Amino acid sequence: MRTFIRHTVCAVALVGATVAAAAAAGPALAVTAASQSPAATTFTDGLNAVAVSSASNAWAVGTYFHGGAYLTLTEHWNGSHWTVVKSPSPSAPHSALEGVAVHSSQAWAVGYTSASTTRTQTLIEHWNGTAWKRVASPNPGGAGTKDFLNAVAYPSKSQAWAVGEYATSTSSTAVIDRWNGTAWKAVRSPKVPNSSLTGIAAVSPSNAWAVGDYVSGSQARTLIEHWNGTAWKVVPSPNASTTDNQLQGVSASSASNAWAVGLFNNGSTLQTLTLHWNGKVWQDVNSPDVGGGSAANALHGVTTVSADNVWAVGYDVGAGVAQCLVMHWIGGIWEVVHSASPGISANLLAVGSASRSAPWAVGAHATSEGQNTLIERRTASGWQPVASPNK
């Protein structure tokens, strides 16, 4: 079984949970039953994913805790401020959104919902320009399994991809779902034993990447699959460690430029992992770790603005407590860039950008009163926190 945190909803319970699991091992961007999410509270809130289409249109999604339940959380940027937007939370005691993608004025968000501890089902919601509505989604695992969706890509109005897994008490199987303009359907994809897909990126309707991991023996290994317009196929991918390796996110700007990020276990703690696709092969690229090889570092999300402008986010424990980690690929190397880490501890789970607007990063931070959403934006002065509605 995996030793890394898979679903961030309560690694939204956040950083403490993430780091504790990392230490024990050595992981982006919505219960009482409620048809709609009320305004976010200050109890346990977190954002798992962000998607940006322009300087005045971005979505962030996650989950928050209210009245004994976890509910979906969707927030929108209109060019001047972030606001909470109502979204369906179909089941008690748990609904969460793990991924979001934007296409023009519309958006898809994916995650999972659970009415009991023994059954979890996929959750897909659509923003039609006016409201978020739940859309029927496949649960290929069937009775007795837990079905999750972790990420979504939206390359065209008539095509979207969602990836995740279905799990039993002893194993898991990666799944890929496709929106064909009318309905979501599970598609044929490689059946890799004990696998999960956690990130997806689409260059075009005929070129997409999905990343995650699978377990061989007792070790987690990187997993990368490619859509060539006809079929999904596994593509060889490197591993930085002989122990555990996991990919959390992927982004691509062209057929010859894609990045996948995550983490690996160096034998004593977690370290950052970055892989690059050059049009022919995936290669392991050296990336920095704050605090050196004895401090936990991990990457959750990546966005590719251009071939020489890539951002990756996560956390580091170089100062003894979890802090936001932001890395920038520029000039042919990865560099750590200063970012704000408000509160007692903080973690960034996703980053997104559009070609003509500044990138956004989202996650969560802990205070003495609980956990709150965290949103940061790249400005001329560096990465700065931006007010989010539940603060």
LUMSEGU-666030 format. One record per residue: residue in three letters; x, y, z of N, C-alpha, C in turn. Coordinates in steps of 0.001 Angstrom, whole numbers, padded with zeros to 6 digits, always signed. Layout:
N
ALAXYZXYZXYZ
...
This chain:
391
MET+000834-001199+000000+000000+000000+000000+000871+001252+000000
ARG+000309+002365-000472+001085+003598-000548+001374+004179+000826
THR+002513+004829+000914+002855+005518+002147+002661+007013+002018
PHE+002409+007513+000805+002223+008944+000602+000755+009310+000753
ILE+000509+010572+001094-000864+011054+001151-001422+011144-000259
ARG-002601+010605-000460-003210+010624-001779-004209+011762-001915
HIS-005193+011808-001042-006251+012801-001190-006050+013916-000194
THR-006075+015138-000693-005653+016282+000102-006754+016833+000982
VAL-007944+016311+000869-009032+016882+001625-008688+017030+003093
CYS-007951+016120+003645-007553+016392+004999-006064+016346+005156
ALA-005431+016409+004078-004112+016941+004079-004360+018382+003804
VAL-005608+018698+003548-006126+020019+003770-006122+020170+005268
ALA-006228+019095+006031-006137+019224+007471-004713+019173+007758
LEU-004129+019493+007057-003224+020106+006128-001847+019681+006344
VAL-001137+020770+006525+000292+020664+006509+000737+019718+007593
GLY+000158+019854+008765+000564+018963+009831+000395+017522+009429
ALA-000728+017201+008805-000974+015834+008364+000003+015415+007289
THR+000278+016313+006366+001197+015997+005287+002573+015667+005809
VAL+003066+016521+006678+004416+016329+007181+004496+015125+008091
ALA+003462+014920+008904+003467+013753+009779+003502+012475+008962
ALA+002721+012424+007884+002722+011245+007022+004066+011076+006342
ALA+004665+012194+005938+005963+012124+005288+007002+011561+006235
ALA+006950+012014+007478+007918+011519+008454+007691+010043+008727
ALA+006408+009657+008801+006098+008258+009049+006514+007392+007880
ALA+006493+007968+006692+006833+007191+005503+008325+007014+005384
GLY+009032+007827+005940+010461+007774+005792+011558+007225+006611
PRO+002220+012924-001341+001642+012994-001002+001084+012522-000975
ALA-003622+018792-007831-003908+019567-006363-004614+019293-006843
LEU-005644+021904-006829-006699+022338-006393-007109+021639-007405
ALA-013887+020154-003202-014923+020803-002606-015974+019966-002414
VAL-020481+015358+008067-021029+016344+007081-022525+016168+007230
THR-022943+017403+007279-024388+017298+007136-024712+017393+005668
ALA-025709+016671+005242-026058+016755+003828-026510+018169+003516
ALA-025995+018705+002420-026375+020056+002009-026408+020108+000497
SER-027453+020677-000051-027553+020740-001498-026624+021786-002083
GLN-026283+022807-001297-025384+023847-001759-024414+024188-000640
SER-023221+024649-001022-022240+025048-000028-022542+026455+000469
PRO-022712+026629+001775-022847+027987+002301-021497+028674+002327
ALA-021450+029890+002794-020179+030614+002850-019172+029851+003688
ALA-017926+029906+003285-016879+029175+003978-016689+029713+005382
THR-016314+028839+006297-016094+029220+007678-014606+029262+007959
THR-014255+029453+009216-012839+029516+009575-012387+028256+010297
PHE-013111+027148+010190-012719+025935+010872-011600+025218+010116
THR-011928+024401+009169-010917+023675+008399-011210+023866+006920
ASP-010445+024757+006290-010672+025117+004899-009392+024905+004109
GLY-009502+024484+002874-008328+024343+002034-008686+024311+000567
LEU-007748+024752-000265-007925+024740-001712-006942+023761-002321
ASN-007437+022896-003188-006641+021817-003755-006196+022054-005185
ALA-006862+022964-005920-006550+023141-007333-006948+024541-007781
VAL-006289+025002-008853-006599+026307-009421-006452+026220-010934
ALA-007307+026937-011653-007233+027006-013107-007467+028448-013533
VAL-006697+028903-014514-006713+030303-014931-006904+030367-016441
SER-007828+031213-016903-007992+031407-018346-007620+032809-018781
SER-007648+033773-017843-007302+035149-018173-007043+035910-016886
ALA-006688+037173-017018-006425+038006-015842-007683+038258-015021
SER-008848+037999-015599-010101+038248-014894-010964+037001-014748
ASN-010388+035824-014941-011163+034595-014818-010289+033461-014311
ALA-010485+033099-013050-009776+031967-012460-010698+031299-011449
TRP-010523+029980-011307-011290+029207-010337-010336+028456-009420
ALA-010697+028385-008137-009982+027559-007169-011011+026679-006459
VAL-010652+025413-006227-011605+024488-005607-010941+023721-004482
GLY-011772+023239-003563-011253+022459-002444-012376+021961-001569
THR-012201+022134-000251-013186+021658+000703-013091+022482+001977
TYR-014175+022472+002747-014143+023109+004055-015054+022355+005002
PHE-014817+022548+006292-015532+021822+007335-016551+022746+007986
HIS-017793+022280+008070-018845+023103+008673-019955+022207+009192
GLY-020347+022402+010426-021457+021660+011001-021248+020166+011034
GLY-019999+019745+011242-019695+018320+011305-019529+017662+009964
ALA-019456+018451+008883-019367+017882+007543-018297+018586+006724
TYR-017694+017849+005780-016822+018434+004771-017665+018714+003529
LEU-017567+019942+003023-018374+020384+001901-017483+020918+000784
THR-018007+020908-000428-017231+021437-001544-017048+022935-001408
LEU-015907+023411-001901-015596+024834-001859-015144+025278-003246
THR-015813+026261-003817-015405+026839-005102-015300+028345-004940
GLU-014185+028891-005419-013959+030330-005340-013578+030855-006716
HIS-014050+032076-007032-013828+032654-008350-013122+033997-008263
TRP-012167+034214-009178-011465+035493-009314-012042+036216-010520
ASN-012526+037451-010300-013162+038212-011376-012299+039351-011887
GLY-011035+039373-011471-010136+040433-011876-009823+041405-010778
SER-010657+041395-009717-010409+042298-008590-010441+041612-007240
HIS-011215+040529-007095-011259+039839-005806-011790+038410-005983
TRP-011532+037595-004950-012019+036220-004908-013330+036174-004131
THR-014283+035419-004631-015555+035242-003932-015931+033765-003901
VAL-016622+033358-002836-017155+031999-002757-018376+031889-003663
VAL-018440+030825-004448-019582+030548-005326-020215+029236-004879
LYS-021520+029197-004769-022207+027988-004320-021910+026812-005242
SER-021730+025634-004631-021480+024411-005397-022113+023229-004680
PRO-022558+022222-005419-023230+021077-004795-022307+020288-003874
SER-022842+019858-002743-022177+018929-001823-023155+017793-001580
PRO-023111+016739-002402-024221+015788-002456-024344+014800-001311
SER-023287+014521-000572-023387+013439+000409-022832+013849+001759
ALA-023377+013264+002803-022800+013365+004134-022055+012061+004389
PRO-020917+012102+005075-020349+013279+005738-019203+013952+004975
HIS-019061+013681+003667-017827+014110+003032-017999+014358+001544
SER-017706+015596+001103-017600+015911-000317-016393+016812-000508
ALA-015620+016575-001556-014411+017361-001790-014164+017499-003279
LEU-013594+018634-003672-013166+018858-005046-011650+018896-005079
GLU-011070+018096-005973-009625+017931-006046-009001+018583-007265
GLY-009776+018789-008335-009221+019335-009569-010197+020265-010250
VAL-009664+021226-011042-010508+022152-011777-009816+022523-013076
ALA-010602+022757-014125-010081+023174-015427-011060+024147-016052
VAL-010533+025131-016781-011341+026195-017364-011202+026183-018878
HIS-012313+026418-019564-012290+026618-021015-013256+027743-021327
SER-012702+028895-021709-013511+030074-021979-014307+030433-020725
SER-015618+030523-020808-016438+030919-019666-016963+029730-018875
GLN-016574+028512-019278-017056+027322-018598-015921+026630-017836
ALA-016293+025714-016931-015285+025021-016130-015817+023670-015677
TRP-014871+022752-015428-015172+021462-014817-014411+021360-013502
ALA-015037+020761-012504-014376+020445-011242-014658+018988-010907
VAL-013649+018297-010374-013805+016869-010067-013318+016579-008654
GLY-013831+015482-008099-013415+015057-006766-014129+013794-006380
TYR-014678+013784-005167-015355+012578-004697-016343+012953-003599
THR-017276+012056-003348-018278+012256-002311-018546+010928-001625
SER-018804+010985-000333-018954+009761+000437-020070+009906+001451
ALA-020994+008968+001428-022073+008949+002409-021774+007996+003557
SER-020678+007239+003438-020307+006295+004490-018810+006054+004427
THR-018304+005328+005391-016875+005025+005427-016512+003894+004485
THR-017509+003221+003901-017238+002058+003061-017473+002315+001578
ARG-018057+003462+001212-018355+003708-000199-018085+005162-000549
THR-017207+005351-001501-016891+006675-002017-017155+006677-003512
GLN-017782+007736-004019-018108+007825-005431-017511+009084-006042
THR-017288+009026-007338-016737+010185-008039-017733+011340-008021
LEU-017183+012544-008092-017989+013751-008124-017480+014644-009249
ILE-018356+014992-010184-018008+015914-011266-019043+017026-011298
GLU-018564+018270-011341-019437+019428-011392-019048+020326-012556
HIS-020038+020979-013157-019821+021819-014336-020299+023236-014080
TRP-019465+024211-014430-019849+025621-014395-020270+026023-015798
ASN-021527+026380-015948-022072+026688-017275-022075+028178-017583
GLY-021384+028942-016743-021363+030378-016895-022272+031085-015926
THR-023148+030300-015286-024118+030865-014339-024096+030162-012990
ALA-023969+028825-013010-024044+028055-011770-023263+026760-011898
TRP-022861+026218-010735-022249+024896-010683-023351+023846-010564
LYS-023289+022835-011424-024261+021750-011409-023525+020409-011401
ARG-024043+019472-010607-023459+018135-010631-023855+017427-011919
VAL-022880+016699-012511-023092+015940-013740-022799+014471-013440
ALA-023598+013582-013989-023398+012150-013759-021993+011730-014156
SER-021360+010881-013317-019981+010464-013567-019824+008973-013321
PRO-018915+008322-014066-018722+006878-013916-018093+006520-012574
ASN-018420+005323-012098-017778+004720-010944-017396+003297-011324
PRO-016289+003152-012057-015963+001842-012641-015638+000770-011620
GLY-015292+001168-010402-014972+000154-009405-016161-000655-008970
GLY-017349-000057-009007-018560-000760-008623-018697-000910-007119
ALA-019667-001723-006711-019937-001931-005289-018702-002479-004581
GLY-018489-002001-003364-017374-002505-002564-016065-001806-002801
THR-016047-000768-003641-014815-000022-003882-015033+001454-003567
LYS-013931+002177-003524-013971+003617-003352-013418+004254-004624
ASP-014235+005088-005259-013867+005729-006515-013525+007200-006264
PHE-012389+007640-006824-011927+009016-006641-011538+009613-007987
LEU-011722+010919-008143-011144+011665-009248-010240+012741-008667
ASN-009037+012857-009227-008014+013723-008659-007697+014956-009493
ALA-007963+014927-010799-007560+016036-011664-008384+016009-012933
VAL-008447+017185-013616-009241+017312-014826-008537+018250-015798
ALA-008678+017976-017096-008178+018851-018164-009326+019117-019122
TYR-009300+020297-019774-010446+020747-020580-009941+021360-021885
PRO-009468+020535-022827-008854+021070-024044-009817+021679-025053
SER-011083+021253-025044-012055+021816-025982-013449+021688-025401
LYS-014404+022415-025986-015764+022398-025469-016359+021005-025486
SER-015953+020191-026454-016526+018853-026593-015625+017752-026039
GLN-014552+018134-025358-013677+017121-024780-013086+017594-023453
ALA-013148+016728-022473-012471+016939-021197-012026+015579-020677
TRP-010979+015579-019875-010440+014354-019295-010424+014473-017770
ALA-010721+013383-017081-010591+013315-015628-009867+012031-015264
VAL-008984+012103-014283-008214+010921-013877-008326+010697-012381
GLY-008144+009450-011987-008205+009106-010577-007921+007637-010354
GLU-008750+007013-009528-008535+005606-009191-009794+005040-008560
TYR-009895+003712-008534-010836+003069-007630-010043+002089-006785
ALA-010419+002012-005511-009605+001271-004545-010443+000293-003739
THR-009830-000851-003465-010367-001805-002502-009515-001708-001242
SER-009721-002584-000314-008937-002547+000928-007497-002976+000705
THR-007207-003570-000456-005854-004093-000672-005160-003543-001906
SER-005871-002899-002810-005229-002442-004042-006016-001294-004651
SER-005453-000711-005701-006129+000358-006423-005837+000228-007908
THR-006697+000826-008732-006540+000784-010179-006800+002164-010751
ALA-005857+002671-011538-006004+003989-012149-007150+003976-013158
VAL-007865+005108-013246-008957+005234-014205-008841+006561-014948
ILE-009369+006577-016172-009444+007783-016981-010863+007898-017528
ASP-011488+009053-017313-012830+009329-017823-012751+010424-018884
ARG-013696+010380-019828-013703+011362-020916-015083+011982-021082
TRP-015121+013301-021247-016336+014019-021618-016366+014148-023136
ASN-017424+013651-023763-017509+013650-025223-018418+014743-025763
GLY-018758+015704-024906-019668+016770-025289-021081+016528-024837
THR-021357+015263-024441-022699+014889-024002-022701+014222-022636
ALA-021715+013331-022415-021682+012573-021167-020251+012195-020814
TRP-020053+011880-019529-018773+011354-019065-018793+009833-019150
LYS-017719+009265-019744-017602+007827-019879-016201+007380-019469
ALA-016109+006245-018782-014804+005645-018523-014246+005131-019835
VAL-012965+005388-020110-012356+004963-021365-011334+003873-021103
ARG-011050+003125-022166-010042+002074-022056-008669+002718-021821
SER-007979+002241-020802-006642+002741-020488-005833+001597-019906
PRO-004511+001728-019888-003671+000635-019387-004048+000235-017963
LYS-004207-001046-017722-004558-001553-016402-003270-001905-015650
VAL-002702-000895-015042-001473-001080-014279-001846-001479-012857
PRO-001366-002616-012354-001747-003051-011008-001357-002028-009945
ASN-002242-001854-008978-002020-000998-007815-001534+000386-008227
SER-002340+001077-009006-001937+002353-009590-002960+003438-009305
SER-002519+004670-009459-003394+005828-009361-002865+006929-010249
LEU-003759+007739-010807-003378+008912-011586-003824+010155-010830
THR-002897+011103-010666-003156+012272-009842-003095+013585-010609
GLY-002617+013573-011858-002526+014805-012626-002765+014546-014098
ILE-003302+015555-014816-003505+015421-016253-003363+016791-016902
ALA-002805+016791-018115-002638+018018-018894-002866+017685-020357
ALA-003538+018584-021073-003823+018363-022487-003215+019485-023317
VAL-002364+019109-024270-001811+020072-025216-002853+020393-026281
SER-003594+019371-026679-004640+019491-027691-005585+018309-027522
PRO-006694+018258-028267-007586+017102-028156-006924+015769-028504
SER-005803+015795-029212-005136+014551-029596-003777+014362-028910
ASN-003521+015135-027860-002224+015033-027176-002411+015389-025714
ALA-002369+014386-024844-002563+014615-023415-001657+013706-022604
TRP-001323+014155-021394-000489+013397-020463-001232+013185-019148
ALA-001084+012003-018565-001600+011713-017230-000464+011131-016402
VAL-000367+011543-015132+000733+011086-014279+000213+010612-012935
GLY+001014+009783-012290+000702+009289-010960+001768+008328-010497
ASP+001345+007172-009998+002308+006166-009548+001644+004797-009501
TYR+002458+003780-009374+001978+002426-009139+002935+001771-008151
VAL+002469+000737-007490+003299+000039-006505+003767-001283-007081
SER+005081-001462-007071+005699-002716-007498+006412-003309-006294
GLY+005971-004472-005872+006493-005012-004626+006002-004141-003486
SER+006920-003488-002803+006540-002568-001739+006947-001136-002059
GLN+007373-000892-003313+007880+000423-003686+006953+001134-004674
ALA+006753+002427-004463+005967+003239-005391+006868+003730-006517
ARG+006391+003601-007755+007158+003996-008937+006348+005001-009750
THR+007043+005880-010462+006337+006864-011281+005544+006178-012388
LEU+004408+006791-012742+003560+006284-013822+003180+007458-014720
ILE+003463+007344-016015+003080+008366-016984+002393+007685-018162
GLU+001230+008210-018536+000477+007693-019677+000218+008821-020667
HIS+000147+008457-021969-000012+009461-023029-001185+009122-023928
TRP-001966+010160-024290-003061+010040-025248-002587+010581-026587
ASN-002627+009740-027622-002135+010132-028945-003263+010449-029922
GLY-004463+010600-029395-005630+010862-030225-006448+009623-030492
THR-005846+008461-030219-006518+007184-030452-006569+006315-029201
ALA-005465+006270-028461-005392+005383-027309-004466+005951-026237
TRP-004690+005495-025002-003786+005804-023889-002748+004696-023778
LYS-001474+005093-023663-000399+004124-023527+000590+004573-022455
VAL+001148+003606-021740+002176+003905-020745+003464+004300-021453
VAL+004092+005379-020991+005369+005853-021514+006417+005679-020427
PRO+007592+005131-020742+008620+004948-019713+008950+006253-019003
SER+009100+006188-017673+009426+007371-016883+010454+007007-015816
PRO+011390+007919-015544+012453+007628-014583+011984+007733-013137
ASN+012763+007124-012243+012559+007210-010808+013854+007692-010167
ALA+013743+008640-009261+014930+009211-008640+015448+008366-007491
SER+014641+007424-007033+015006+006640-005858+014657+005179-006084
THR+015365+004307-005394+015043+002883-005439+013954+002546-004432
THR+013555+003544-003625+012460+003321-002679+011165+003852-003289
ASP+010614+004962-002780+009321+005430-003243+009430+006680-004107
ASN+008617+006713-005170+008544+007849-006085+007077+008081-006435
GLN+006684+009345-006525+005288+009642-006848+005202+010951-007606
LEU+004389+010971-008667+004125+012197-009416+002765+012744-009013
GLN+002727+014054-008757+001503+014692-008272+000831+015567-009322
GLY+001620+016180-010221+001034+017093-011189+001800+017105-012486
VAL+001157+017584-013561+001777+017642-014878+001251+018861-015623
SER+002099+019440-016465+001709+020572-017294+002491+020494-018592
ALA+001880+020926-019692+002533+020860-021001+002175+022098-021809
SER+003167+022638-022537+002925+023802-023385+003024+023472-024863
SER+003598+022308-025200+003719+021899-026602+003994+020407-026655
ALA+004079+019876-027866+004349+018453-028030+005745+018071-027572
SER+006637+019043-027429+008015+018753-027032+008393+019397-025701
ASN+007400+019826-024939+007710+020454-023659+006621+020159-022640
ALA+006923+019288-021695+006004+018964-020608+006815+018724-019342
TRP+006211+019041-018203+006844+018819-016906+005908+018035-016004
ALA+006488+017107-015237+005760+016391-014198+006524+016561-012894
VAL+005795+016789-011802+006453+017026-010518+005841+016150-009441
GLY+006616+015946-008381+006145+015158-007259+007194+015062-006178
LEU+007474+013838-005751+008370+013625-004629+008944+012220-004670
PHE+010053+012042-003977+010621+010711-003815+011222+010604-002427
ASN+011408+009384-001978+011985+009123-000666+013458+008795-000843
ASN+014335+009602-000244+015780+009370-000392+016315+008353+000603
GLY+015416+007699+001322+015813+006714+002322+015538+007168+003726
SER+015413+008498+003908+015129+009017+005237+014024+010069+005238
THR+013804+010736+004104+012764+011762+004043+012361+011996+002600
LEU+011383+012879+002381+010895+013169+001041+011675+014308+000407
GLN+011870+014222-000910+012594+015229-001670+011810+015547-002942
THR+012078+016721-003526+011360+017132-004727+011767+016273-005926
LEU+010809+016060-006829+011035+015282-008038+010480+016060-009223
THR+011317+016317-010238+010862+016992-011456+011331+016206-012670
LEU+010388+015894-013567+010682+015177-014799+010299+016052-015986
HIS+011105+015971-017063+010848+016784-018251+010716+015924-019498
TRP+009716+016255-020331+009519+015607-021632+010068+016522-022713
ASN+011022+016027-023503+011668+016848-024542+011167+016528-025946
GLY+010093+015777-026018+009537+015366-027300+009881+013940-027654
LYS+010850+013367-026918+011278+011995-027188+011244+011112-025945
VAL+011777+011627-024821+011847+010838-023595+011576+011731-022389
TRP+011171+011093-021285+011082+011756-020000+012424+011616-019285
GLN+012911+012736-018755+014193+012744-018064+014056+013354-016681
ASP+014795+012785-015714+014864+013339-014364+015747+014587-014398
VAL+015217+015712-013878+015955+016973-013850+016223+017346-012401
ASN+017456+017700-012103+017818+018053-010738+016984+019235-010240
SER+016479+019123-009000+015690+020200-008396+016132+020413-006956
PRO+016049+021644-006464+016554+021953-005127+015641+021453-004018
ASP+016228+021250-002833+015494+020865-001636+015951+021769-000502
VAL+015041+022565+000020+015378+023486+001096+015772+022691+002335
GLY+016905+023024+002901+017358+022308+004092+018192+021085+003799
GLY+018412+020816+002508+019252+019675+002156+018528+018354+002236
GLY+019298+017275+002226+018737+015933+002145+018116+015417+003413
SER+018163+016181+004513+017596+015714+005770+016251+016353+006090
ALA+015804+017318+005273+014531+018001+005498+013530+017600+004425
ALA+012277+017412+004825+011237+016996+003882+010889+018125+002920
ASN+010835+017800+001638+010402+018709+000575+009517+017928-000379
ALA+008502+018570-000938+007639+017892-001903+007009+018913-002831
LEU+006717+018487-004051+006034+019325-005029+004672+018717-005348
HIS+003649+019574-005384+002287+019123-005662+001784+019557-007027
GLY+002196+020748-007498+001627+021281-008723+002639+021969-009595
VAL+002327+022087-010903+003229+022709-011862+002407+023369-012952
THR+002895+024486-013468+002277+025136-014621+003358+025586-015582
THR+003171+025328-016863+004147+025632-017905+003664+026824-018707
VAL+004283+027971-018483+003931+029171-019221+004553+029131-020610
SER+005824+028725-020665+006550+028580-021927+007701+027615-021682
ALA+008507+027380-022703+009611+026425-022574+010605+026834-021497
ASP+010755+028134-021260+011725+028605-020276+011058+029403-019161
ASN+009814+029076-018865+009096+029756-017795+008090+028788-017190
VAL+008522+028088-016126+007714+027043-015496+007720+027284-013978
TRP+006564+027109-013364+006443+027252-011916+006008+025932-011294
ALA+006594+025603-010136+006201+024412-009383+006037+024804-007919
VAL+005056+024211-007240+004782+024567-005846+004607+023324-004999
GLY+004814+023519-003678+004643+022447-002714+004939+022951-001323
TYR+005730+022174-000577+006118+022593+000765+007534+022131+001068
ASP+008143+022769+002061+009420+022314+002583+009404+022445+004099
VAL+010231+021645+004754+010335+021682+006209+011776+022015+006593
GLY+012411+022819+005746+013796+023177+006000+014008+023965+007263
ALA+012998+024720+007698+013104+025520+008922+012465+024816+010114
GLY+012135+023540+009956+011569+022770+011051+010057+022750+011086
VAL+009403+023568+010269+007955+023586+010175+007597+023741+008705
ALA+006475+023179+008289+006104+023220+006880+005873+024647+006420
GLN+006510+025007+005307+006389+026319+004711+006143+026154+003209
CYS+005590+027191+002594+005348+027139+001154+006666+027037+000397
LEU+006661+026210-000628+007824+026055-001511+007401+026424-002923
VAL+008107+027378-003519+007872+027774-004908+009188+027683-005659
MET+009168+026999-006803+010353+026887-007636+010044+027412-009031
HIS+011062+028011-009653+010904+028601-010977+011958+028026-011909
TRP+011517+027496-013058+012432+027018-014087+012687+028159-015059
ILE+013900+028666-015071+014265+029764-015949+015773+029720-016152
GLY+016212+029943-017359+017641+029885-017631+018218+028487-017562
GLY+017354+027470-017719+017834+026092-017752+018055+025452-016401
ILE+017611+026088-015297+017742+025484-013968+016504+025793-013143
TRP+016296+024979-012102+015263+025260-011117+015854+026131-010015
GLU+015138+027186-009649+015543+028053-008554+014413+028167-007544
VAL+014757+028131-006247+013766+028386-005211+013483+029886-005161
VAL+012211+030250-005172+011791+031649-005158+011071+031918-003845
HIS+011387+033029-003227+010735+033355-001961+009230+033472-002140
SER+008486+032923-001174+007035+033037-001173+006563+033206+000259
ALA+005406+033820+000427+004866+034035+001762+004383+032718+002356
SER+004569+032549+003678+004068+031386+004404+003377+031874+005668
PRO+002153+032376+005540+001455+032922+006702+001065+031844+007700
GLY+000832+032253+008939+000365+031330+009956+001471+030494+010549
ILE+001076+029451+011242+002010+028546+011906+002722+027674+010891
SER+001991+027218+009888+002549+026389+008829+001715+026599+007576
ALA+002287+026255+006428+001590+026518+005169+002046+025555+004092
ASN+001181+025330+003105+001447+024371+002046+000725+024824+000786
LEU+001416+024821-000351+000785+025118-001627+000544+023813-002372
LEU-000682+023620-002846-001070+022358-003460-001246+022437-004964
ALA-001315+023644-005534-001524+023764-006976-001100+025138-007446
VAL-000759+025224-008733-000402+026491-009356-000968+026499-010767
GLY-001434+027663-011212-002002+027767-012553-001685+029108-013161
SER-001704+029162-014484-001383+030404-015174-002054+030433-016537
ALA-002188+031632-017070-002568+031861-018453-001448+032674-019084
SER-001320+032628-020382-000140+033180-021045+000062+034663-020786
ARG-001021+035414-020604-000885+036860-020454-001254+037356-019062
SER-001301+036490-018082-001634+036910-016726-000694+036259-015732
ALA-000581+036867-014564+000322+036363-013533-000191+035033-012983
PRO+000710+034111-012618+000275+032825-012077-000324+032951-010676
TRP-001190+032014-010360-001800+031888-009038-001367+030569-008408
ALA-001241+030551-007080-000986+029322-006334-001975+029247-005181
VAL-002439+028033-004870-003429+027863-003802-003034+026714-002889
GLY-003584+026731-001683-003331+025677-000713-004048+025990+000580
ALA-003312+025865+001701-003907+026106+003007-002818+026501+003982
HIS-003217+027204+005046-002264+027526+006104-002951+027390+007455
ALA-002171+027052+008454-002695+026815+009793-002403+028003+010691
THR-003377+028345+011522-003215+029370+012543-003570+028757+013891
SER-003462+029551+014948-003806+029043+016276-005298+028765+016402
GLU-006105+029307+015491-007553+029133+015537-008060+028052+014595
GLY-007199+027523+013748-007641+026494+012813-006914+026603+011501
GLN-007575+026154+010443-006959+026136+009118-007766+026982+008147
ASN-007060+027724+007292-007708+028595+006329-007154+028366+004930
THR-007936+028789+003943-007458+028762+002567-006272+029696+002409
LEU-005430+029388+001440-004287+030232+001120-004248+030438-000386
ILE-004235+031696-000812-004098+032036-002219-002966+033047-002357
GLU-002047+032758-003279-000939+033677-003537-000849+033961-005032
ARG-000327+035170-005341-000177+035563-006734+001224+036124-006959
ARG+001775+035832-008112+003073+036374-008497+002910+037829-008914
THR+003624+038720-008248+003583+040142-008576+004997+040630-008854
ALA+005123+041925-009163+006442+042504-009385+007290+042448-008132
SER+006636+042328-006964+007344+042250-005685+007549+040820-005214
GLY+007163+039851-006042+007295+038445-005657+005938+037817-005405
TRP+005935+036634-004798+004694+035932-004486+004081+036539-003231
GLN+002836+036998-003348+002161+037673-002254+000799+037052-001989
PRO+000408+036920-000701-000938+036428-000390-002011+037397-000889
VAL-003123+036829-001338-004287+037607-001756-005457+037156-000896
ALA-006246+038091-000405-007343+037746+000477-008293+036753-000181
SER-008659+035704+000565-009664+034754+000109-010844+034811+001075
PRO-012043+034459+000627-013268+034812+001349-013377+034327+002786
ASN-012735+033198+003140-012967+032663+004467-012015+033229+005516
LYS-011197+034182+005179-010279+034740+006168-010985+035778+007038
